[in-house]
């Protein structure tokens, strides 16, 4: 007898005044008949009801299944078994697999500013190139990323300890490490516009006619992904051919090389990006260290430098850490901290900036020509595993193995884990076998012995080092890009950030179904304040429930908890919605924390 009543209520759900009472009467009628109740939440916030004859093993978008414990709900949420009925298929999000390939960097920059993730620094004064500020969501995301690194590599390992060294060291540190003499990038200047470029980020190519092999001139483009570089070069080539009365003639494929590889004769033909004329200087070195003065005097004796990397702070504290932590080889020292580099041309948003944070580990190992290889291999695997654990997509990751001239003079080996950004494939994390160069250099520079005594072999030696190095800002950019997703649900398009729950800036959004019913709002507020003590949460009581879901999706909130009339009038349960699948489960309120703990923290 309840089916006609259900139809009547479904047709009247747009009448807010009568809805709560009708729902309450309907609930009692259905449960008195011992019929399982399933509640549907539409995108516009209207309530409708339908009957199901059995409780399914998993919940789907728009379908709320009641579970009695957090364990049962978590098991259902993580189950790979999916119902393939017509109703389920209609509500399943259809992923846009081409979304990332079509993503432009401008869209990421706009999203970050619009949603309070990252702002240009000093924007009210027209900004300051190479510097960025992290907003409310960005600061939470950054903290979560650093906490994940620390938890993974320090807290959960017995062979690594932490350090937080000063930003300014004794200037002799940088003399010993080689930074004063060799920490530089090649630069070129445009004589006409006075603009400065990194020579290894400008690429030139001859424009050569297909028919006769004659070189008409050169094109010069900024580093970008292959498609954008070729497109920019083609535009320049068309103009060049037109000026040479060769319009429409076929040319050979572009053979790009950066400006560090060109001769003086070639440079005389290469146009500057600023003037479109051959006005570039030959490359020369530009030291990247920020200089400052310490103390009241400003002379040569007061000169100091902001650290360009965190690694040297670890090396100069090696002896202190070894003596106080009772560490035995192999062991590591980890540090997260600010670094500063006076980049010639900061670009690609936070990928290359002048102020940034690094997460580095110096892992000390026994010396030997072959001893470093298994450690290096293991650190590559551990680094990749960590990057995947925080949400990087495996298909966007790759490797770049440095060989020959690509290696630093002191390095035994170096492998970069790369990431496919919208502007091209770039280095994300480097794992280098540095040998004993650093400790040996600081031994010579300081006059202090930085060796290690092996109690088993009774030998003294300077340890070698494996260095995993990762930029916080680069990882955040990679995580934002990797999380960007588009799908379609019942014909409606949705853009959202699919952050891994462990690093999402907001873990849970608590949504009271209506804001004008005090008992309901009070129950929701109590749950919100309880969750706040564990995670960063969001309170949202304005707008239709579907609109609130979309707001949460766009900033990457993995779970929304809805408190409705059933919560306060009948079962004391709430609805938990998953962001990615849009599936929903209904669990008792006192089981919410255990359920979310399992889904967010993994335990």
N, C-alpha and C positions, 0 to 999 in steps of 0.2 A: 504493500500500500504506500510505500514511501516514494516510489518512482515519480508519480505525478507531482508530489510535493516538491521533489528535487527540481523538477522542470520549472515549477512555479517560482521557486526561490532563485534559480539561475536567471530567470527573466527579470527579476526584480532587484538584482544586486546593485544596480546603479542608483538605488534609493537609500542614501546613507542613513536617514532617520530610522528606517525600519529594519535595517540589516542586522545589527547586533542582536535584537530580540528574536528575530526570525531564525538566526543562526543558532541561538541558544535552544529554542524549541526543537529545531531540526536535529540538533546534536542529540538531545535526549531521546527523540523518537527513534533515531537510528540505532543508538547504543542499546536502547530497550529491546530492539529486535535482534540484537547481537549480530549486526551486520558490520563488516569492516568498513571504516570510513577513510576516504582519501580526499584530501583537500587540494584544490587547484588554485594557484596564485597567478593571475594573468599579468601581462606586462603593464597594464594600466591600473593595477591595484584592485580591480574588482574581484569579489570572491564568488566562486562557483563550486558546486559539489557534485561528485559522482560516486558510484558504488563500485567496489571491487570485491570479488568473492574470496580472494586469498592475498596474504601479504607476500610481496615479491622479495627476492633476495637482494635487490639493489634498487636505488631510487634514481629517477631521471628528472630532467628539467620540468618544472611545473607539477611534479608528482611528489607528494610527501608521504613517506612510509614511516610508521611509528616503530621505534626500537626501544627496548627496555633498558639497555645498558650501552655505555660508550664503546665497549669492546665489540658488540654486535654491529653497531653503526659504523665503526672504523673498518671492520672486516668487510662490510657490505660496500663501503665507499672505495676500498682498495681492490675489490674483487674484479677480475677480468671477465667474468661471465656477464654478458649483456643480453637483455631481452630484445629480440629482433622483431617484435610485433610492429604493425603499421603505426600505431599511436606513438610508440617509442621512437621509431625512425623519423617521424615528423617533427619531434621535439629535440632531436640530436643536433648539436651545432655542426654545421658544415664548414670545415676549415678552408680558408683561402691559402692554398699552398704556394701561391705566387706573391703573397703579400710582402715577404722580405726582399725578394728580387726587385720589386718595384719601389722599395722604400728609399726615400731621399734623406740626406743628412739634414736638410732644412726642416723636415717633418719632425725629426728627433729633437732638434734644437727648440722648435716651437712647442712641442709637447712638454719638454722639460721646464720651459719658462711658464707656460700656461698653468701647469699643475704644481708649481712650487718645488720642483726638483733641483734645478740649477738656474741661476741668474748670471748675467754678465756683471762683473764687479764694477762698482762705482757708476752704475748706469745713469744716475741723475746728473752725473758730470760727463755724459757721453761715453762712459765705459773706459777701460784700460786694457789694451790688447794683451792677451796671454794670462789674464787673471779671471777667476770665476768664484762665485759664492754659492754655497749649497743652501737651498731653502728648507722649509719645514719637512717636506718629504725626503729631499736629498740628504739632509743631515742624518735622518733616521736610516736611510739606505746605506749611507757611508759607514755609520756605526755598526750596522749589522754585518756588512762585508768584512770589516776589520775584526769584529768579534768572531766571525766564522773562521777566518784565517788563524787567529790566535788559538781558538779552541781546537782546530784541526791539527796544527803543527806544534803547539806548545803545551796546552792543557792536556791533550790526549796522548802525549808522547813523553817518555821518561828520559829521552836522550837530547832534549832541546830545552833551553832556558831562555828567559826574556831579558831585554835590555831597553832602556830609554836614555839615549845619550843626548848631549847638548847639541844645538844647531850650529853653534860657533865653536870650533876647535882651535887649539894653538896653530898659528899659520904654518908652522913647520910640518904639520901633518900633511898638508897639501903639497909641500915640496917633496916630502919623502914618497908620497903616493904617486907622484908624477902629474898631478892635476894642474899645477902651476905652469908646467912646460908643455903638457900634451893634451889637456882637456879642452879641445876646441873643435869647431865645425868649420868646414870650408865655406866661404861666403863670396858672393859677387855683388858688385854695386852697379846701379844704373847711373851713368854720368849725367843724364839729362833730368830724370825724375828724382834722383837721390834715394830711390828705394833700394833696399838691401834684401837679398835672397840667399837661402842656403843653396850652394852649388849642387849638392846631391839631391835636391828636390826640384830642380829644373831639368827638363829633358828636351833635348834637341834631336832633330832628324833631318837628313837631306831630302829635298824634294827632287826626285830623279824621274825623268821621263821614261816611260815604259818602252817607247819605240826605239830611241837612240841611246839611252843611258846617260843623257846629259843632265847635270845637276843645275837646276834653276836657282836654287837658294836653300835656305834652312827655315824650319819652323821651330818654335820653342814654346813648351807648355809646362804648366805646373804639375807636380806629381798628383795623380788621382787614380781611380780605377781605369782599367784598359779602355773601356767603352768611352768614358768621358775624355780621356787623353786623345784618343783617335778622332773623336768628334771635333775637339778643339783644333787639332792639327789639320784636319780636312778643311775647316773654315779658313785657317791661315793659308793653306796651300792654294785654295781657289783664288784668293786675293793675289797671291804671288804669281800664279799662272796668268791671271788677267793682266797684271802689270807687265809681264814679259811677253805679251801677245801670244800666249800658249793656251788660251781659254779652252776648256773642254777636253784637253789632251789627257790621256791616261798616265798615271804615275805609278811607280813601284810602291809596295807596302812600306810603311814607315819603319825605319830601324832606329829606335830610340836609344840614346845613351845620355847619362847625366853629365852636367857641365864640368865635373872633375876629370873627365876623360877626353876633353877636347883640346885641340892644339890652338896656338895663337892665330894661325891662318883661318881655322874654322870659326873661332870666336869673332873674328872680324866680319863674319857674315850672319851671325846668329842674332835675331832680333830680341830686344828686351821686352818682357811682358808689359812693362810700364810705358815704353815709348814706341814700341813696334819698329824700332830702328836698332841697328847693331851698336848699341851704346853700353854694353856690359864690360866690366873689368875682368881680368883673369882671376881665378879663385885664389883666395888667401885665407889663412887661418884666423879665427875669431874666438878668443877665450870666452867660455860660457859662464865663468864663475862671477857671482855678484860680490863686489867688494864693499866693505864697510870700514868704519873706524871704531876702535874700542878705547874708551877713556876720554879725558878732556882735551888732549892734544890731537891734532890731525896732521900727522907727519908719517914718514915711512915706518916708524916704530909702532904706530897704532893700527896699521893696516891688518884687517882680518877678512874672512870670507864666510858667507852663508854656505853651508854645506851643499854640494851638488849631488850628493848621494848619502845614504845612511850607512853604507858598508864600512867606511873608514872608522866610524864611531865604534863599530863592533871590534875591528882589528886592534884599535888602541886600548880597548878594554879587555882584550883576550886574557891577559895575565891575571887581572882582577877577578874575572868570572871563573877562570880555572881554579884559582886559589880559594874561592869562597863557596863554590857550588859543588865541590868534590866530584866534578865530572871526569869521566874516563873516555878516551878515544874509542870509537868515534862519538862525537857529540857536537851539538850546534848551538848557536846563539841567534835568536830572532829579534828583529826590531821593526816597529812601524813608526814612521815619522815623516815630517816635512823635509822636502829638499827643494832647491832653487837653481834654476838654470836660465841664463839670459839668452833664451832662444832667439835666433835671428829672425825667423818668421814663424811664430806660434800659429798653429792652424788646426783645422778639423776638430773644433770645439775643445773639449777637455782632453783629447787624445795627446796633444802636444801643447803644454802650457808652461808658463815660467815659474809658477808655484804649484807644487804637487806633493802627493804623499806616496811613499814607497813601503812595501812589505818585503823585507829581505831576510834571508837566513844565510849565515856562514857556517857550513857544516865541516868540521875539522876531521880529517881522516889521516891514516898512516901514509908515509911517503912510499914511492915505488912507481916504476914505469907502467905497471899494469894494475896497481892497487886501486886506482881511481875509477876504473871502468864500471865495475858492478855498482858502486855508489852512484855514479852519474846516471846509469840506466835506471836505478831504483828511484832517484829523485825526479826523473822525467815522468815515470809512471805515477808517482805520488802527486806530482803537480797537476797532471792531467786529471787524475781522479778527483782532486779538490775542485778544480774548475767545473767539472761536471756536477759535483755535489751541490754547488751553489746555483746551478741552473743554466750554464752555458750549453748550447746545443752542439752536439758532437759533429753534426754535418757542417757547422761553420768553423770548426777548428782544424788546424793542420800543423805541420812541422816544417821548420827551416833549419837545416843542419849547416853550420858554418864550416867552411874548409879553406885551406890556403890563406890567401890575403884577407878573407873575411874574418879570420881569427885575430884576436888581440895578440901581441907579441909574447905575452906570458901565458896564454891559455893553452891547455891541452886539448880542450874540446868545448863546443858551445852549441846547444840546440835551443832554438826558439819555438815556443808554442804560439802559433799564429791564429788570428781570428779574421773572418771575412766581414769587415765593416762595410757600410754603404759606400764609402769612398775607396774601398779596395782591401786586399789582404795585407795585414800589418802585424808586426810583432806585438804580442800580448805579454808573454812571460818568458824570461830567459833562464836557462839552467847551464851554468858554465863551470868547467873544471879549471880553476885558476892556478893550480900548482901552489908553490910556496912563495910566490912573488910578493904578496902583500905583507906577510909577517916578516919576511926577510928584509924588505925595504924599510919597515918601521924599526927593525932591530938595528939596521945600519944608521938610520936617521936619528934615533933616540939614544943609542948606546946601551939600551936595556936588552937583556936576553929574553927572547920570546919563544923559548923552546919548550919541549914536552919531554918528561921523563917517563918511560914505559917501565913500570915496576916488574912486569913479567920478563921482558928481554934485557932489562937494565941498560937500555939505550936512551940517549938524548937525541932529539931531532926536532926540526921545525915542521909542524904538520902541514899537509896540503889541504886545499879547501875546495868544496863544491858549493856553488852559490846559486840558489834559486832566488830570482828577483822578479817582483811583480809590482806594477804601479796600481795604486788604489783607484785613481781616477780612470785609467784605461780599463780596468776591470769593470768599474761602474758603467762606463759607456758601453762596453761589450754586453753587460747584463741587460741594460735597457734595450739595446738593439736585439739581443737574443729573445727578450721577453715580448717584443712587439708582435701582436697577432691580430688577425682579422678573421671573422667567421660570419655565418648567416644562420639565423634561427627563425624558422617560419617566415622566411622572406625578408626579415629585418637584419640589416647589417650591423655588426658590432666591432668596434676597435677596443682593444684592451691590452694590458701589460700582464703577461703570464709569469710573474716573478715566482721563484721557488718560495714556498711559505717561510723557510728559515731566514731569508734575507728581505722579504717584502717589508717596505717601510711601515705599513699598517697591516696588522695581522687579521683583525676582526672588525667588522662594522656591525654595530647593534642597532636594529631597526624596530622601534615600536610600530605596530601596524597603523595606529592612529595616534595623534598627539593630544586629543581632547578627552580621553578617558583616563582619569587619574589612576585607578588601580593598575591598568595596563602599563601606563608610563612608569609608574613606581616600580613594578616588577622588572621592566626592561632596564630601568636605571640601576636597580640593585645588581642585576647581572653585569651590566656594563662596568660598574665600579669594581666588581669582583674580578673581571677579566683584566681591567687596567693594572691591577697589581702584578700581573704576570706578563702581559704584552702591551705593545702600543696599539690602542684601539680607537675606533671612530664612532661617534654618536651622530646619527642622522635620523631626524624625525619629520623632515619636510619633504613634501612631494609624494607622488604615487610610488608604490613599492617598486615597480619596474624601473622607474627613473632613478630611484636610489640605488638599485642594483647596478645600473649602468655607470653611475658616478663612481661607485666602488670599483667596478671592473677597470675603468680607465686608469686609475692610479695603482692597480695591481693588488687590491685587497683579496686575499685568497678565500676568505669565508665571510658570509653574511649570516647573522643570527636574527631571525624575526620573532618577535613576541606578539601573539595575537590573542583573540578573545578566548580561544580554547585553553590557552596557557593559564588564565586567571579564573576561568569558570568551570573547567572540567579536568583536563589531564595533566596540567602542570608541566607540559612539554613545550619545547620551542622548535622552530624549523631552522636547520643549518643548511645553507646553500653553498655549493662549491663553484668557484669562479670559472674554471676552465670547462668543465662538463655541464655546468648549470644544474647538476643533479642536487636533489634535496633529500635530507633525512630529518626525521622528527624524533627527538630524544628528550628524556626528562631533564629539567633545568639543572639538577644537581650532577648530571653526567656530562654537562657541556665542557667543563674544564678538562676532565680526563680525555674526552674525545678530541678536543682541539690540541691538547698536548701531544697526543699520538700523531695527529695529522701535521702539526707544525714542527715539533721538536723530535719526533720519531720515537718517543718513549712515553 
